[in-house]
Amino acid sequence: MAPLRVVSAPLGADGVVVVSATKSSVAISQLRRGNFSSAPRAAKWSFRRALAALVQGLVLALAGVYAAGQLAVFTPVYSQHLRPAIADWWGPFTHVEMVAPTYFVLAGVLPTLAAVLLVEVLRQLRLRRVASGLVLRLASWARRRPSACGGRWVCWFSYGELLFQAVLVGGNACVFYYACVARLPRQPAPFEQLLKSVAVALGMNCLFNMAFLFLPATRNCAWMELLNISYASGVKYHRWLGVLTVATAVTHGAGFYWAWLLEGTWRDKCLPCFDCALDSPRGRRVWLNVFGELALLVFVLIGATSVPWVRRRFYNAFYYTHQLFVLSVAFLVMHWAPSIWWLAPSFLLYVVSRSLSSANSFTPVQVKEFTALDNDIVKVVIARSTARDGDYKVGQFVYLNVPSVSKLQWHAFTIGSSPRSDATTLTILLKSLGDWTKDLVHYAEDCKRDNVLPTVFMDGYYGASLEMYDEYSTVLLVGGGIGATPLFAILEDMVAKLSSGQPLAQRVFFAFSFRELSLLEEIHPTLAKIRELDPQERYFSFDLCLTRPPSLRDLRRPVHRVRSAPPHPSAREMSASRAAKPFAEPARATALRTVVFLAALLGATGALLWQEFIPESDGDDARPSLWPFKYFMEAATLFLAAAAVLLLVLAERVARRARRVGRARALKVRYLESDPYEKLLPEPSGSGSPRSAANALGLHCVEDLLTEYRVAVGQRLEVPELLRRAHHAHTYGGGAASGAIGVFVSGPEALKEAAARGIAAIASEYFDVHEEEFEL
């Protein structure tokens, strides 16, 4: 890092004149002068704040339109007002089949597409962090958890989760009422007829839930991104919706089975009829039921393997069974064709996201380091593009696929580094906690022994950013074990900004409980740099706990040498069908993403509308036995949209590769025409990096590390005491006027529960809590 020449500088509070310094020493002098801002960063331009508030308000309004549209179709508002009005557009008694599709395009597809495009506008204009005060307060309130009795009782769910559950239950109750109770005959009816009415209503409930089912499972979903809901937290909502979807589907089928048993017609209604003509009333009715039974069977399989006990112990069964969602959608549409319009908006958004992810499975990424550390921990350092498509945000995660372990499985891992610390790589720390990670640890040991680098595929970047940490005057980072990797990224980001000369704007408390000494060794360079910048601990304070007392052998073990070069300088890459390249996110450009979403949603919607219009235009009655094929093609349209997106992304990659080759040739010409002796000059080496700071401490063994950072051995974090200390510093240090304390908790559930109880005991309004989820 080149030194900064400062000709003159004012006297600091300690009377020191800075004459020549590196960027990091400038940061040290700023700390000594008390360059500490207690107010959160405000928007520099009021117009930007107003524009961001307007766009965010529109996106939230579109979410309300989408949700209300899925509910209104069951109410008299649709049957008495909206449906007649739409029918008038198409003309009386003509194209009646287009009324419902038109409604769902207006109430579902267009709001979804508009929300996606508006979020892309926020990205392009870099307005995502210029949030309105209302959105920030709403998000902060939604993350709080109700409590009582001075914090002795804390609800398992946050206010936002409780609100989501209330809306979900209330919406299902309204659907059931309007689909069943309001339509029951006033005169006494046979019990079998009542059962069928209830079963039909439960089928409508199933469709209502499926209209939202795929939204939380969509990576980088527009509405979740706006509310800063992480993908891992969104998966929790996906599970709740999945439970309701499977439950209503099962009871829907059970109601009909019960009625058919009472009528004595279950054989004729349930079993396939291979000698029935498909165009006959009986054949059509039977096969519609059979397709529904097949869809129900897939639903039950997916639901059974999603039970937490099964998912954790038999992850492979859970993972592969979930891929059957393709069959469930196809059979559902073949069971009842109008259901495709409930699915289309959210499902198209989901398959577009999956297509963009699939584009990453064609080219392996360059692996700079693949090391098996102690305690079954693996460190993976991956090269990334220096262009915008290689950039990521603090706290995001990626999916990794290692073909030598499993060709099909992709697993999520949080990025444990900051994009500011290294513009060309990212770091992932993972631990053996399941079959796949256990095999990966063994594979890493084999690679280390054989001096080879593995073939790895990566997909990203996903999840909400944690960059908002710099908006709090007081920050408390509470982590436990390998789950603390997002906090490592935040800490490293702080150090990178300070080292580049930016002033410190916060009081930071870092609390970390661990039992793997290798984790302490990994964050040692960052902690050492903080010690160099703030030796008096005026702005940074550490609370480190080693929960498992180390053996004498562990204490005497040498600290891993801090290296400035990759640990595999002579390692050879394993053979792969394609050359490994630095990772670049597909379709990162806003213009391309806009084209992708427009082409997918509008193209698929147009194709579905055309298929709905066919019966009246070309005499489909001439071949009525082809109705299963027609319904299947409607379902296939959704997946053909995904294939089209994949082709667009691949075409963009080919074009980008051609441009890169052209630029490389031009650079080669300029290189040959320049002075060759300039290239022999050595690059200036930086002395302000965390690794150089760690080397300067001269710590040789693990015992030195424990002593240097005052690690409490054999103890656990006293989270309530940490919260009280942070609250005291925030209140009496001038930070209370600038807002709440930013609390970032990442680790085991017990740690999160302790933090929730401690916050409730003080007062939840003083804290803004961000919890990281890992149960994908």
C-alpha positions, 0 to 999 in steps of 0.5 A: 500500500503506497504511503500517503504524504501529508504536508501539514496537519493540525495538532491533535488532542495529544499534541501530535503533528502527523507529517507522514503516515500510511492510511492506517496511521491516519486512522489511528490519529483520527481515533486519538483526536476523538474523530467519533461521530455519534449520529447515524449517517444521514442522506446527503441529498433530500431528493434522493431520500424522497425518491427512495421513500416514493419507490419503497412505498410503491413496492409495499403498495404493490405487495398489498395489491398482490395479497388483496388480489389473491383474496378478493377473487373468493369474495363478492367483490369479484363475483358481483363487480370485478368479473362483470366489468372484465367480461364487458371488456371482452364483450358479452357472451364471448371469450368468457374463459378469458375473464379469470386470466385477465383478472389474475394478470392485473392483480398478480402478474403486473404487480409482481413485475412492477415490484421487481422493476422498481427494486431494480431501479433502487439498485441502479440508483443506489437508493436501497440504503436511503430508506425512509424513516417509516420503513426503517421503523417498521422493519425495526418493530417487526424484528422485536419479540414480545416479552413480559414479566421483565424479560422472564418470558419472551415470545418465540416469534417476532412481531413481524412473524406474528403479523405474518401468521395472523395474516396467513390464518386470517386470509385462510379463514376468509377464503374458507368462509367465502368458498364454503360457509357463504355458499352452503345451501339454506335447506338441509343437504346430504352429509356427502354434499356438505363434505364435498363443499368443505373439500372444495373450499379446502382446495381453494385454501390450498391454492391461496397458500400456493400463491405465496409459497414460492415468494419466500423461497425466491432468492433475492425476492423484491419484497423481502429485499425491501424489508431487509428480510434475509433469505434464511429468515424467508425460508422460515415463512416458506416452511409455514406456508408449506405446512398449510399447503400440505395440510389443506391439500390432504384435507381437500383429498380426504373430504372427497375420499370420505364422501365417495366411501359413504356413497360407495363410489370410491373405486369409480372415482379414485382408481385410473380407468384405462379403458375409458375414453378421455373425451367421455365425461366419465373418463375426464372426471376419473383422470382429473381425480387421478392427476389430483391424487398424484399431485397430493402424493408428491405434496405428502412426500415433500411435506414428510421429508421437510419435518425438522427431525427428518430434514436434519438427519436425512438431508439428502432425502429432503433435498432430492424429494424437494426437486419433485416440485416440478411434478407437483405443479404439473399434476396440479395444473392437470387436475384443475387447469385454472390453478395455474393462474394462482401459481404463475406470478410467484412461480415465474419469479422463482424459476427465473431466480433458479435459472440465474442460479443454474447459470453458475453450474457451467463454469467452476470458480478459481479456488485460491485456498482450500485448507482443512483447519483443526476441529473439522473446520475448512477454509475456502478462499475463492477468486471473484471478478474485480468488476461490478458482477463480482462484488458482494455485500457484507453478510450475504451468502453463497451456495457451493457445489463440490462435484467430488463430494456430490454432483447435485447438492448445493449448500449455503454458506455465509461469506466470512470476509469483507469486500473492502478487505480484498477486491479479488477474493472472498473467504468462507469458513465451514464446519462439519455438521452433516454428511456433506460437510463431513465428506468435504472436510475429509476431501479437504484433507486429501487435497492438502495431502495431494497438493491439489485444488478442488473443482468448485462451483459457486452460486450467489450472491444471496441474502440481505446485506448487513451493511446497515451496521454503520447506521448505529452509533453503538454496535454490539456483535454477539456470535457463537462458534462457526455461526459467527462468520457474518460478524467476522465480515462486519468486523473485517469491514470496519477495519478495512474502512478504518485502514483506508482513512475513514473515521470511526463513527461507532462504539463497538462491542464484540462478544464471541463464544467458541470452542474451536481454537482455529476460529480464534486464529482466523480472526487474529489478524483482524483483532490485531489490527484493531488493537493497533488502531485502538490500543486503549480500547476506547471504541472497540472492546472484546469479550472472548470466551473459550467454552472448552478448556484446551489441553496443554498440547493445544496451548503449546501449538504454534499459531498458524503462520500468517501468510501473504501468499496463497497456501497452495502456491504450487498446487495444481488444479484438478481436471474439469470440463471447463477452465476455472474462472473468478466468480461473476454473478450472472445478469448483474447489470440492471438493464439485463436483469430488467430484460430477463424479468420482462421477457420471462414474466410477460412472455410466459403470461402471453403464452398462457393467455394464448393457450386460454384463447385457443379453444374459441379460435381454432375449434379445439372441440374437434380433438377433445381427447387432447385436454391432458396434453393441453393442460400439461403444455400450460404447466410446461410454459412456466418451465420453458420460461426458465429455459429461455432465461437460461439461454439469455444469460448464456448469450450474455456470457458469450458476448461478455467473453468476446468483449473481454478477449477484444480488450485483452488483445488491445491491452497486449498491443499497448503492453508491447509498445510500452517501456518494458523496464517499467514492468520490472519495478517492484510493487510497493508493499503495504504495511497496514494490512491486518496480517502485517499487524498480526505478524508484528505482535510476535505471538507464537503459540495459542497460549499467547493468543489467549493471553493477548486477547484476555480470553475467558477459558471454560466460561460462556458469554454473559449476554445480559451483562454485555447488553447492560454494559452496551446500553450504559455506554450508549446512554451516557456516551452521547449515543442515545440521541441518535437512535437504538443500539444495533445488535447483531446476533449470529450463532446457536439458538441458545445464544439468540434466546439469551440475547432476547431475554437480556434485551427484554429485561432492559427495554426492547425499544433501546435495541434494534436486533438483527438475528441471522438464521442458518436452518435452510 
